[in-house]
Amino acid sequence: MMTEHAKTAALVKGMVDAVKIPVTAKMRLGWDDDNITAPDLARALEDAGVAAIFVHGRTREQGFSGTVNLAGIRKVVAAVKRIPVIGNGDVTTPESAKLMFDETGCAGVSVGRGAFYNPWIFAQTRHLLATGELQPEPRFEERIRVMCRHLDLMVDVFTEVHGCRMFRKVAPWYSKRFGPVNEFNKKVVAISSRAEFHDVLERYLRWRQQFCDGDGQLLPRYAPPPMVASFMQDPASAQRSSIPVPRGPVEVW
Ligand SMILES: Cc1cc2nc3c(=O)[nH]c(=O)nc-3n(C[C@H](O)[C@H](O)[C@H](O)COP(=O)(O)O)c2cc1C
């Protein structure tokens, strides 16, 4: 679709004409570095009637490797006449959201994987943009409180059995920011009930004490390194620390 603009625009126009709600389009920058087609496609889709464009600042060839290209997103912003362009890719901190706004002129930023690890990123970003002040990372207790609430809500929506099974993959996103976490991750991926989850959690909290000071605070040498967006690092370390994605080619996710 990113290389056949006339057909893509016709398809999208059919959709726009068929429904009463706004239709938005999500794209990458292009097929590969030699085919950065997003600006032209965005313009064609604006003419086809889409209400907004979301753009992940990587090419299809890049997959999830390498750095998000802010200059590429800026070109998409410049290409459209009226509709908002929302930038996307590797926003893992409030500072990186702000940089994406500042460098690209985009109307919004969308956060995917960064929100898995840091569901507070939306409130923190809004605060940074409004006040210029960077809030401290949430305390461990707050992370635990929100993780438990997340499980409660999943149980409400999906029932206890399915909610707990699905939560097996959610809990390790939270635990990525807990410090030493081996014991927790090994056990939480086998929970089948809320009671089992709380049992795993209580055991983990006792185990974690060995890494804490007398006040129960994690000793600095065990603290996880700060998260830094790929486009705020040098390219070599960006490659090493890229946020994990599911195994296998993007096509089969
Ligand atoms: C597990 C997973 C599933 C995704 N599914 C979709 C999808 O269905 N549609 C889509 O447009 N993008 C999808 N994406 C891409 C994200 O929307 C986003 O463009 C990409 O992850 C880069 O943003 P991020 O670094 O904030 O995660 C998916 C990404 C992941 C990791």
The ligand as a Tripos MOL2 file, in Angstrom:
@<TRIPOS>MOLECULE
LIG
   31    33     1     0     0
SMALL
NO_CHARGES

@<TRIPOS>ATOM
      1 C1          2.7130   -6.3820   19.8710 C.3       1 LIG1
      2 C2          2.5130   -5.2470   18.9000 C.ar      1 LIG1
      3 C3          1.3680   -5.2130   18.1270 C.ar      1 LIG1
      4 C4          1.1490   -4.1790   17.2080 C.ar      1 LIG1
      5 N1          0.0010   -4.1560   16.4720 N.ar      1 LIG1
      6 C5         -0.2390   -3.1190   15.6330 C.ar      1 LIG1
      7 C6         -1.4580   -3.0260   14.8890 C.ar      1 LIG1
      8 O1         -2.3170   -3.8950   14.9660 O.2       1 LIG1
      9 N2         -1.6390   -1.9570   14.0710 N.ar      1 LIG1
     10 C7         -0.7050   -0.9610   13.9500 C.ar      1 LIG1
     11 O2         -0.9180    0.0110   13.2150 O.2       1 LIG1
     12 N3          0.4590   -1.0110   14.6350 N.ar      1 LIG1
     13 C8          0.7080   -2.0610   15.4680 C.ar      1 LIG1
     14 N4          1.8920   -2.1140   16.1740 N.ar      1 LIG1
     15 C9          2.8770   -1.0650   15.9740 C.3       1 LIG1
     16 C10         2.6730    0.0350   16.9930 C.3       1 LIG1
     17 O3          1.4230    0.6700   16.8370 O.3       1 LIG1
     18 C11         3.7480    1.1050   16.8760 C.3       1 LIG1
     19 O4          3.7010    1.7070   15.6060 O.3       1 LIG1
     20 C12         5.1320    0.5510   17.0840 C.3       1 LIG1
     21 O5          5.1620   -0.3920   18.1420 O.3       1 LIG1
     22 C13         6.1210    1.6830   17.3780 C.3       1 LIG1
     23 O6          5.6980    2.4440   18.4930 O.3       1 LIG1
     24 P1          6.2530    2.1800   19.9820 P.3       1 LIG1
     25 O7          7.7630    2.2380   19.9010 O.co2     1 LIG1
     26 O8          5.6590    3.2970   20.8020 O.co2     1 LIG1
     27 O9          5.7870    0.8220   20.4080 O.co2     1 LIG1
     28 C14         2.1270   -3.1450   17.0740 C.ar      1 LIG1
     29 C15         3.2790   -3.1810   17.8600 C.ar      1 LIG1
     30 C16         3.4960   -4.2240   18.7650 C.ar      1 LIG1
     31 C17         4.7620   -4.2240   19.5810 C.3       1 LIG1
@<TRIPOS>BOND
     1     1     2 1
     2     2     3 ar
     3     2    30 ar
     4     3     4 ar
     5     4     5 ar
     6     4    28 ar
     7     5     6 ar
     8     6     7 ar
     9     6    13 1
    10     7     8 2
    11     7     9 ar
    12     9    10 ar
    13    10    11 2
    14    10    12 ar
    15    12    13 ar
    16    13    14 ar
    17    14    15 1
    18    14    28 ar
    19    15    16 1
    20    16    17 1
    21    16    18 1
    22    18    19 1
    23    18    20 1
    24    20    21 1
    25    20    22 1
    26    22    23 1
    27    23    24 1
    28    24    25 2
    29    24    26 1
    30    24    27 1
    31    28    29 ar
    32    29    30 ar
    33    30    31 1
@<TRIPOS>SUBSTRUCTURE
     1 LIG1         1 GROUP 0 **** ****
